[in-house]
Amino acid sequence: ALKDDANLKKTTDKITELKKSIRPGSKKYLDYLYNLGIYYSNTGEYKAGIEALSEAETYNTTLSQIPNMQSMIKHRKALCYYCLGDIQNAIANEELSIAFDNNKEADNIESLIYYLYKTDDWAKLEETLTTCFDYARESVLRAFTHSKNKERAEYWSMHGLFFTEYLPFYAYTHPSQVLSQYAYDAALLSKGVLLAAQYKSDEIVLGINNPELQESYNRY
């Protein structure tokens, strides 16, 4: 629907009107600018997206009061720069997104490694991977700790490709001891988290004093 010109104009008009009702510099205004950056990047208006996100960065005092907002802005700007073909600015912004990121989100780290791959900077890619692999792994483990099987499956379908597809591909494209080791670790993680999820289900069901339920589960 966003690619339809009439709908796009209608949405853009609503966004412009909304801006008038928000006080510049407020937390709500920064949230508005961040979401505007996402909107523009999703509709292919990458330069407009960078402008909106850059405006949000001018409000340093308010920005510092919103947890992880600096990191999220840099991450989105990196994507916009990448889509514009400016890979160096994409890398610079993604590095800052990781520096600002208190939660060490896997998306930021995986994106940086991908950008480095696109520039054939294998030395820096290996260095970054050595520093950041644990963060990517921890993100997965955190997501799996308190989630249900369905939620784990959905999370893994979005984030598992880094471990099951991208890291093996990097190791295949540029064989090295470092990349081979991390591709191997990624394979172990992939098998480990999914098996752990299965074992947890076994534990819960088989620990319930309900023979009929246990029999059904064993058949399943």
C-alpha positions, 0 to 999 in steps of 0.5 A: 500500500505504501508504494501506491502514490495516492496512499503514499501522499495521504500518509505523508500529509498525515505525517506532516500534520502530526508534526505540528501537534508535537513540541520540538525537542520533547521525547515524543518529538524524538520518537516521532522523528525516529519513526519518520526515519523508519517510514522514509527508509521503508518507502525508499526515501533514504535521504529524507530518512537520514534528514529526519534521523539527523534532526533527532540527533540535534536534541542531545539532552533529550536524546540521552534520556531515552534508553538506547535511542542513540543506538537505534538512530545510528542503526537506521541511518546506517541502513539508509546510507547502505541503500544509497550506496554509501558503504563507508558512512553505513559502517561508521554509523553502525559502529556508533550504533554498537558503541551506544548500544547498552543491550548489544543487539544482534541486529546492529552487530550482524549488519556491521559484519555484513557491511564489512563483507561488502567492502571485502575488509576481511581483516576488520570483519574478523576483528569485529567478529572476534569482539562481537560474536559473544554479543550476538550469541547472548542476544539469542540466549536472552531471547530464548530464556523466557520465551515459549517454543512458538516465540523461539521459533519465530525469533530464530526464523528472523535471527538464526540466518546469521548463524546458519547461513551468513557465517558459513557463507563468509567462511566459504567465501574467505577461508581462514582459521578465524572464520572457520572457527566462528562458523563451527561455533555458530553451528554448535549454537544453532543445534544447541539452542534448538535442542535446549528448547526441546529438552525444556519442553520434555522436562516440563511435560514429563514432570507433570503427573499426568500419564495421559498427557505424557503419553500424548506428548511421547506420541507427538 
